[in-house]
Amino acid sequence: MTQAVLLHVCCGPDATVPLPSLAEEGYRVVGYFNGNNIHPEEEYRRRRGAVETVFAVSEATVLFPDYDPASWDSAVRGCEDEPEGGARCVRCFREQLFKASRAAVSEGCGFLCTTLTISPHKDPDRINAIGSDVARAAGLVWLSRVFRKTGGVLTSVECSKRRKL
């Protein structure tokens, strides 16, 4: 039986490499896009459309929980003035991955992973540490990956241009 991984998706372009990579490893991929941190709603809808475009050419499904920016505001309250990469980002990563872990359990996935590590602007060690903690607490296995390695960023940019993301 193929093992299922829930892939937390931060945006469409960032999913262009992790989605096929995990499928090639033999996982059944279930995507999860929780854009509660995206404002205004018009921008959320645009980014959701990019995620839908990426998943439309795969055999994977993607889940879209209800758009609820108030829950994200609550999760990061007190960190509004933090610089990029600071405490607000840590809280956001934890909140995103926590919600993804709940969806993974609900969907019967035994593994959890994220597209966040493709970004050259994010700390993959920090993200993988948070993901590992969140997954363990939910009874899941964290797939520690750094998708930006071996040309991942360039591949993502090229694929995003081709798909007009």
C-alpha positions in Angstrom: 0.0 0.0 0.0 1.3 3.5 -0.9 2.0 5.7 2.1 0.3 9.0 2.2 2.1 12.3 3.0 0.3 15.5 3.7 2.2 18.3 2.0 1.7 21.7 3.6 1.8 24.2 0.7 2.7 27.8 1.3 2.1 28.8 -2.3 1.7 27.4 -5.8 5.2 28.2 -7.1 6.8 26.6 -4.0 4.8 23.4 -4.6 6.2 22.9 -8.2 9.2 21.0 -7.0 8.1 19.2 -3.7 4.9 17.8 -5.2 6.5 15.8 -8.0 9.5 15.0 -5.9 7.4 13.3 -3.2 5.4 11.5 -5.8 8.6 10.2 -7.4 9.6 8.9 -4.0 6.5 6.8 -4.1 4.2 8.8 -1.7 0.6 9.5 -2.3 0.5 13.2 -1.8 -2.3 15.2 -0.3 -1.8 18.9 -0.5 -2.9 21.4 2.2 -3.1 25.1 1.6 -4.0 27.2 4.6 -3.7 30.8 3.5 -5.0 32.5 6.6 -1.8 34.6 6.8 -2.6 36.1 3.4 -4.4 39.5 3.2 -6.5 40.8 1.7 -8.9 38.0 0.6 -8.5 38.9 -3.0 -4.8 38.1 -2.7 -5.7 34.8 -0.9 -7.9 33.9 -3.8 -5.2 34.7 -6.4 -2.7 32.5 -4.5 -5.2 29.7 -4.0 -5.7 29.7 -7.8 -2.0 29.2 -8.3 -2.1 26.2 -6.0 -5.1 24.8 -7.9 -3.1 25.2 -11.1 -0.1 23.3 -9.8 -2.2 20.4 -8.4 -4.4 20.2 -11.5 -1.6 18.6 -13.5 -0.9 16.0 -10.8 -2.8 13.0 -9.4 -2.7 14.6 -6.0 -5.6 16.1 -4.2 -5.4 19.4 -2.4 -7.3 20.6 0.6 -8.4 24.1 1.2 -9.8 24.8 4.7 -12.0 27.8 5.2 -10.3 31.1 4.9 -10.0 32.4 8.5 -7.5 35.3 8.8 -8.7 36.0 12.3 -7.2 32.7 13.5 -3.8 33.7 12.1 -4.0 37.2 13.6 -4.7 35.5 17.0 -1.8 33.1 16.6 0.8 35.9 15.9 -0.7 38.5 18.2 2.1 40.4 20.0 4.6 39.8 17.2 3.3 42.4 14.8 6.5 44.5 14.9 8.9 41.5 14.6 11.2 41.6 11.6 11.0 39.1 8.8 12.5 35.8 10.0 11.7 36.7 13.6 9.2 35.4 16.2 6.2 36.1 14.1 7.5 33.7 11.4 8.2 31.0 13.9 4.6 31.3 15.2 3.3 31.3 11.7 5.2 28.2 10.7 4.1 26.4 13.9 0.4 27.5 13.4 0.5 26.4 9.7 2.1 23.1 10.4 -0.1 22.4 13.4 -3.2 22.8 11.3 -1.6 20.7 8.5 -0.9 18.0 11.1 -4.6 17.9 12.1 -5.6 17.6 8.5 -3.0 14.8 8.0 -4.5 12.8 10.8 -8.0 13.4 9.5 -7.0 12.3 6.0 -5.2 9.1 7.2 -1.7 10.4 6.2 1.2 9.0 8.3 3.7 11.6 7.1 3.9 15.4 7.1 6.1 17.6 5.0 6.2 21.3 3.8 7.1 23.3 0.8 8.5 26.0 3.0 12.1 24.7 2.6 12.3 25.6 -1.1 12.6 29.3 -0.2 16.1 30.7 -0.1 14.6 33.3 2.4 13.6 30.8 5.1 15.7 28.8 7.5 15.2 25.1 6.6 16.7 23.9 9.9 14.2 25.9 11.9 11.3 24.8 9.7 12.3 21.1 9.9 12.7 21.3 13.7 9.3 22.9 14.1 7.8 20.3 11.7 9.4 17.5 13.5 8.0 18.6 16.8 4.5 19.2 15.4 4.4 15.9 13.6 5.6 13.9 16.6 2.9 15.5 18.8 0.3 14.4 16.2 1.7 10.9 15.9 3.0 11.5 12.4 6.4 11.1 10.8 8.1 14.3 9.6 9.7 14.1 6.2 12.7 16.4 6.7 13.5 17.9 3.3 15.4 21.0 1.9 13.7 21.3 -1.5 15.9 24.2 -2.6 18.9 21.9 -2.8 20.2 20.7 -6.2 18.6 23.4 -8.2 15.2 23.4 -6.6 14.8 27.1 -6.6 15.7 27.5 -10.3 13.5 24.6 -11.3 10.6 26.2 -9.4 11.1 29.6 -11.0 11.3 28.0 -14.5 8.2 25.8 -13.9 6.3 28.8 -12.4 7.1 30.9 -15.5 5.9 28.1 -17.8 2.6 27.8 -15.9 2.2 31.6 -15.6 2.0 31.4 -11.8 
